[in-house]
Amino acid sequence: RLLPDHRLLLFKVANGEHRRGLPAHIRWKLALQEPKGAWPAVVDTSFPSTLNVTLCLQTHAIMEASGQQQEAGEPVLPPEFDRVVGDAPGARGAYLAGCGWWTHLLDTYYGQENSTHAH
């Protein structure tokens, strides 16, 4: 999934892909250690190579709660957010967008599963 506003490209691992050698996120980290071709010009190696799902869920809950209180200003995210994401320009927005994509997939999956079992 490409999120051009955040210069973010997200990969979803195909079902069963984890059985083929190293996990995808490890292969990605290894590829970034010695990027070839055009990659060095477009990849920010300081940006997290995986989404921390616990952090995404915590952040999602905070963002939803703060969405109901718009006058409160920018929400306070978990302390580890800055440690995981870093402080590069645009990193916060990109990581939040990635978490938004992931939580949407999660909601869609469980929404479909629940609607399938409810009938």
C-alpha positions as CSV (number, residue, x, y, z in Angstrom):
1,R,0.0,0.0,0.0
2,L,1.4,3.4,-1.0
3,L,0.6,6.4,1.2
4,P,2.1,9.2,-1.0
5,D,1.2,12.0,1.4
6,H,3.5,10.5,3.9
7,R,6.1,9.0,1.5
8,L,5.2,5.6,3.0
9,L,5.1,2.2,1.3
10,L,3.6,-0.6,3.4
11,F,3.9,-4.3,2.6
12,K,1.4,-6.9,3.8
13,V,3.0,-10.4,3.9
14,A,1.1,-13.0,2.0
15,N,-0.5,-15.9,3.9
16,G,2.2,-18.6,4.3
17,E,5.1,-16.3,3.4
18,H,6.4,-16.5,6.9
19,R,7.3,-20.2,6.3
20,R,9.8,-19.3,3.6
21,G,13.1,-18.7,5.4
22,L,13.5,-15.5,7.4
23,P,10.5,-13.4,8.3
24,A,9.7,-10.6,5.9
25,H,10.6,-7.8,8.4
26,I,14.0,-9.3,8.9
27,R,14.6,-9.6,5.1
28,W,13.6,-6.0,4.8
29,K,16.0,-4.9,7.5
30,L,18.8,-6.8,5.8
31,A,18.0,-5.3,2.4
32,L,18.2,-1.8,4.0
33,Q,21.7,-2.4,5.4
34,E,23.1,-2.4,1.8
35,P,20.4,-0.9,-0.4
36,K,21.0,-1.1,-4.2
37,G,19.7,0.8,-7.2
38,A,17.4,3.7,-6.4
39,W,16.6,2.6,-2.9
40,P,19.3,4.7,-1.1
41,A,17.7,7.9,-2.5
42,V,14.2,7.1,-1.4
43,V,14.4,5.0,1.7
44,D,14.8,6.5,5.2
45,T,16.7,3.8,7.1
46,S,16.1,5.5,10.4
47,F,12.3,5.0,10.0
48,P,11.0,1.8,11.7
49,S,11.0,-1.2,9.4
50,T,7.9,-2.7,11.1
51,L,4.8,-1.5,12.8
52,N,4.6,-2.2,16.5
53,V,1.1,-3.5,16.7
54,T,0.8,-2.9,20.5
55,L,1.9,0.7,19.9
56,C,-0.5,1.0,17.0
57,L,-3.5,-0.2,19.1
58,Q,-2.6,2.2,22.0
59,T,-2.2,5.1,19.6
60,H,-5.4,4.2,17.8
61,A,-7.3,4.3,21.1
62,I,-5.8,7.6,22.0
63,M,-6.5,9.2,18.6
64,E,-10.1,8.0,18.7
65,A,-10.6,9.4,22.2
66,S,-9.0,12.7,21.3
67,G,-11.1,12.9,18.1
68,Q,-14.1,13.5,20.4
69,Q,-12.2,16.3,22.1
70,Q,-10.9,18.4,19.2
71,E,-10.3,21.5,21.4
72,A,-7.8,19.5,23.5
73,G,-5.0,20.0,20.8
74,E,-2.6,17.4,19.8
75,P,-3.1,14.1,21.7
76,V,-0.4,12.8,24.1
77,L,0.9,9.6,22.7
78,P,2.5,6.7,24.6
79,P,6.0,7.5,25.8
80,E,7.6,4.8,23.6
81,F,6.1,6.4,20.5
82,D,8.9,8.9,20.0
83,R,11.5,6.2,20.9
84,V,10.2,3.8,18.3
85,V,9.3,6.3,15.6
86,G,12.1,8.9,16.0
87,D,12.0,12.6,15.4
88,A,12.7,12.9,11.7
89,P,10.4,15.4,9.9
90,G,7.2,13.6,8.9
91,A,8.0,10.4,10.8
92,R,5.2,10.9,13.3
93,G,2.5,11.5,10.6
94,A,3.9,8.6,8.5
95,Y,3.8,6.1,11.4
96,L,0.3,7.2,12.4
97,A,-0.8,6.7,8.8
98,G,0.8,3.3,8.8
99,C,-1.0,2.4,12.1
100,G,-4.2,3.7,10.6
101,W,-3.8,1.4,7.6
102,W,-3.1,-1.5,9.9
103,T,-6.0,-0.9,12.3
104,H,-8.3,-0.5,9.3
105,L,-7.2,-3.9,8.0
106,L,-7.8,-5.4,11.5
107,D,-11.2,-3.8,11.8
108,T,-12.2,-5.0,8.3
109,Y,-11.0,-8.6,9.1
110,Y,-12.8,-8.8,12.4
111,G,-15.9,-7.0,11.0
112,Q,-16.1,-9.6,8.1
113,E,-15.5,-12.5,10.5
114,N,-18.2,-11.3,12.9
115,S,-20.7,-10.6,10.2
116,T,-20.1,-14.0,8.7
117,H,-20.6,-15.8,12.0
118,A,-23.6,-13.6,12.9
119,H,-25.7,-14.9,10.0
